[in-house]
Amino acid sequence: MYTLLGPDGPYRSRTPGTLGGHRRLRIYGRLDCPAALRALARGGYASHRVFFADEATAIATGYRPCAVCSRTAYRAWRAHHTN
């Protein structure tokens, strides 16, 4: 079983998440994101790591796209949130 984050909080799933996120920064991105992998390698990031079933769930939970691995989604998010 895997623990995923949804709009109503954490829940158990038989399927692993497709996206990872940072609980404190409220950012989500691909599991192979270079920025996230660097942060994990430095330590200190793993305790804030959360997982999402899909992008719609991450957005519904209040997370924004990563500027490194989800550049197109991030640009759209930023355009919508800076005006």
Summary of the structure (lengths in Angstrom):
residues: 83
radius of gyration: 12.5
end to end distance: 41.1
largest distance: 41.1
contacts: 227
relative contact order: 0.22
helix: 35%
strand: 29%
